[in-house]
Amino acid sequence: MKTNRGWVLDSYPEGPARAENFRLVENPVPEPGPGQILVRTLWLSMDPYMRGRISPAKNYTAGVRPGEVMHGGGVGEIVVSNHPGWQAGDLVESMNLGWQEYAVIAPDQGGTAAANRVLPDTPPQAALSWLGIPGLTAYIGLFEIGRPKPGDTVVVSAASGAVGQIAGQIARLMGARVVAIAGSDDKLDYCRSIGFDAGVNYRTAPDLSAAIAEACPEGVDFFFDNTGGPIHDAVLANLANFARVAIVGRIAVIDKPASEDIGLRSSARLVVTRATVQGLVVFDWWHRRDEAFAHLLKWQRQGHLQFREDILEGIGAAPEAFLRMMSGRNSGKQLVRL
């Protein structure tokens, strides 16, 4: 009998997540019921939203309770299928795999994120990056919220990350001037290599608002905000008139309680600039996946879209990969290959 190794949440983190918050367990491989499929995990995706899932605070979806398998998306191969639309050997991408080697999925339950086919002739892990949620997020943020015109200045925070690197390249394809904000010179060098026009190292800039002003002398027309926190405040101080802001992620402050997630009040600046601020949750735009992926695939095949991955090996590396991503030590999309 094969065993199914996986990670459960052992305790809610107090402050930043730690390796001690997770516990490796072994269970029998589950058996699929009617209408279900058994999937062997090949790739796990590490994403900032996971930090919200391991907090007892209310979020936009249910979280993980201590003792439950850690939530997470991935790509796997179907081992057994009791569903007429899926066969053994098919590759499936799902938000419902979790941090485990095998998972039972009900493709017809759990919404549109339950089971999606991996596009043929593409690397399977692309379904977790530029042909997955990061790609869709970047596409919607640019085309629905940002709508930059040629010559506009677009600023992307966490610019070398899974979403940021795609958002910056799409903005360039739309004719914008694109400025990266990242936490190391190496990350900024990478951003320049894929088409960003300028960059700001938020860790070393003595005055972040002034550094952004220097990089964006005409102001910021669209801010793709993946971080929140002081970076958010510094960019909002530099908005151009009628700017747009997409609030996509809060990784800079997600470990802090709400009482400490405070900064400059932006209302005066928003009035002066008549700016628009909108939150972006990718699942609101799930119906646009086919459209977005068609464009992303075309751009990638034309050589306009590049992507960097950071890969750790084995189910045992899942917590390390998560903590690596949360602390910004990853270079590109953080993945675990099983």
Solvent accessible surface area in square Angstrom, and as a share of the most:
residue,aa,sasa,rsa
1,M,198,0.88
2,K,139,0.59
3,T,70,0.41
4,N,11,0.06
5,R,89,0.33
6,G,3,0.02
7,W,33,0.11
8,V,9,0.05
9,L,0,0.00
10,D,63,0.33
11,S,45,0.29
12,Y,71,0.27
13,P,13,0.08
14,E,163,0.73
15,G,28,0.27
16,P,88,0.55
17,A,15,0.11
18,R,120,0.44
19,A,54,0.42
20,E,115,0.51
21,N,1,0.00
22,F,11,0.05
23,R,111,0.40
24,L,75,0.37
25,V,30,0.17
26,E,111,0.50
27,N,77,0.39
28,P,93,0.58
29,V,24,0.14
30,P,48,0.30
31,E,151,0.68
32,P,23,0.14
33,G,22,0.21
34,P,137,0.86
35,G,30,0.29
36,Q,57,0.25
37,I,0,0.00
38,L,11,0.06
39,V,0,0.00
40,R,92,0.34
41,T,3,0.02
42,L,34,0.17
43,W,21,0.07
44,L,0,0.00
45,S,6,0.04
46,M,3,0.01
47,D,22,0.11
48,P,55,0.34
49,Y,49,0.19
50,M,0,0.00
51,R,12,0.05
52,G,10,0.10
53,R,27,0.10
54,I,0,0.00
55,S,31,0.20
56,P,100,0.63
57,A,68,0.53
58,K,201,0.85
59,N,62,0.32
60,Y,127,0.48
61,T,54,0.31
62,A,80,0.62
63,G,32,0.31
64,V,2,0.01
65,R,162,0.59
66,P,65,0.41
67,G,47,0.45
68,E,58,0.26
69,V,51,0.29
70,M,0,0.00
71,H,59,0.26
72,G,1,0.01
73,G,3,0.03
74,G,0,0.00
75,V,0,0.00
76,G,0,0.00
77,E,52,0.23
78,I,2,0.01
79,V,64,0.37
80,V,64,0.37
81,S,33,0.21
82,N,68,0.35
83,H,26,0.12
84,P,134,0.84
85,G,35,0.34
86,W,23,0.08
87,Q,129,0.57
88,A,68,0.53
89,G,43,0.41
90,D,40,0.21
91,L,59,0.29
92,V,0,0.00
93,E,10,0.05
94,S,0,0.00
95,M,27,0.12
96,N,73,0.38
97,L,0,0.00
98,G,6,0.05
99,W,0,0.00
100,Q,31,0.14
101,E,34,0.15
102,Y,22,0.08
103,A,3,0.02
104,V,46,0.26
105,I,3,0.02
106,A,21,0.16
107,P,20,0.12
108,D,116,0.60
109,Q,129,0.57
110,G,65,0.62
111,G,56,0.54
112,T,93,0.54
113,A,16,0.12
114,A,0,0.00
115,A,18,0.14
116,N,18,0.09
117,R,134,0.49
118,V,21,0.12
119,L,67,0.33
120,P,102,0.64
121,D,137,0.71
122,T,21,0.12
123,P,67,0.42
124,P,42,0.26
125,Q,24,0.11
126,A,1,0.01
127,A,13,0.10
128,L,10,0.05
129,S,0,0.00
130,W,18,0.06
131,L,8,0.04
132,G,5,0.05
133,I,42,0.22
134,P,5,0.03
135,G,0,0.00
136,L,1,0.00
137,T,8,0.05
138,A,0,0.00
139,Y,6,0.02
140,I,1,0.00
141,G,0,0.00
142,L,0,0.00
143,F,70,0.29
144,E,58,0.26
145,I,5,0.02
146,G,0,0.00
147,R,128,0.47
148,P,9,0.06
149,K,124,0.53
150,P,112,0.70
151,G,61,0.59
152,D,17,0.09
153,T,10,0.06
154,V,0,0.00
155,V,0,0.00
156,V,0,0.00
157,S,0,0.00
158,A,35,0.27
159,A,0,0.00
160,S,6,0.04
161,G,18,0.17
162,A,20,0.16
163,V,29,0.17
164,G,1,0.01
165,Q,0,0.00
166,I,0,0.00
167,A,0,0.00
168,G,0,0.00
169,Q,4,0.02
170,I,0,0.00
171,A,0,0.00
172,R,106,0.39
173,L,70,0.35
174,M,40,0.18
175,G,37,0.36
176,A,2,0.02
177,R,82,0.30
178,V,0,0.00
179,V,1,0.01
180,A,1,0.00
181,I,0,0.00
182,A,4,0.03
183,G,12,0.11
184,S,38,0.25
185,D,93,0.48
186,D,89,0.46
187,K,30,0.13
188,L,8,0.04
189,D,84,0.44
190,Y,29,0.11
191,C,1,0.00
192,R,112,0.41
193,S,78,0.51
194,I,14,0.07
195,G,26,0.25
196,F,8,0.04
197,D,63,0.33
198,A,19,0.15
199,G,20,0.19
200,V,8,0.05
201,N,16,0.08
202,Y,75,0.29
203,R,148,0.54
204,T,99,0.57
205,A,24,0.19
206,P,144,0.91
207,D,77,0.40
208,L,30,0.15
209,S,40,0.26
210,A,53,0.41
211,A,25,0.19
212,I,1,0.00
213,A,42,0.33
214,E,145,0.65
215,A,14,0.11
216,C,3,0.02
217,P,100,0.63
218,E,150,0.67
219,G,13,0.13
220,V,0,0.00
221,D,29,0.15
222,F,0,0.00
223,F,0,0.00
224,F,0,0.00
225,D,0,0.00
226,N,15,0.08
227,T,8,0.04
228,G,8,0.08
229,G,17,0.16
230,P,92,0.58
231,I,7,0.03
232,H,38,0.17
233,D,29,0.15
234,A,9,0.07
235,V,0,0.00
236,L,7,0.04
237,A,49,0.38
238,N,19,0.10
239,L,2,0.01
240,A,17,0.13
241,N,86,0.44
242,F,124,0.52
243,A,1,0.01
244,R,29,0.11
245,V,0,0.00
246,A,0,0.00
247,I,44,0.22
248,V,33,0.19
249,G,19,0.18
250,R,101,0.37
251,I,42,0.21
252,A,49,0.38
253,V,8,0.05
254,I,38,0.19
255,D,39,0.20
256,K,98,0.41
257,P,74,0.47
258,A,92,0.71
259,S,91,0.59
260,E,101,0.45
261,D,48,0.25
262,I,145,0.74
263,G,50,0.48
264,L,135,0.67
265,R,230,0.84
266,S,34,0.22
267,S,72,0.47
268,A,72,0.56
269,R,82,0.30
270,L,44,0.22
271,V,111,0.64
272,V,88,0.51
273,T,1,0.00
274,R,128,0.47
275,A,19,0.15
276,T,77,0.45
277,V,64,0.37
278,Q,74,0.33
279,G,53,0.51
280,L,12,0.06
281,V,55,0.31
282,V,15,0.08
283,F,70,0.29
284,D,99,0.51
285,W,52,0.18
286,W,26,0.09
287,H,142,0.63
288,R,46,0.17
289,R,40,0.15
290,D,115,0.59
291,E,65,0.29
292,A,0,0.00
293,F,15,0.06
294,A,63,0.49
295,H,65,0.29
296,L,0,0.00
297,L,31,0.15
298,K,95,0.40
299,W,25,0.09
300,Q,68,0.30
301,R,148,0.54
302,Q,105,0.47
303,G,53,0.51
304,H,87,0.39
305,L,9,0.05
306,Q,94,0.42
307,F,45,0.19
308,R,63,0.23
309,E,57,0.25
310,D,15,0.08
311,I,54,0.27
312,L,36,0.18
313,E,104,0.46
314,G,27,0.26
315,I,3,0.01
316,G,46,0.44
317,A,14,0.11
318,A,0,0.00
319,P,6,0.04
320,E,98,0.44
321,A,0,0.00
322,F,0,0.00
323,L,34,0.17
324,R,62,0.23
325,M,12,0.05
326,M,28,0.12
327,S,57,0.37
328,G,27,0.26
329,R,131,0.48
330,N,17,0.09
331,S,33,0.22
332,G,1,0.01
333,K,1,0.00
334,Q,2,0.01
335,L,0,0.00
336,V,0,0.00
337,R,99,0.36
338,L,61,0.31
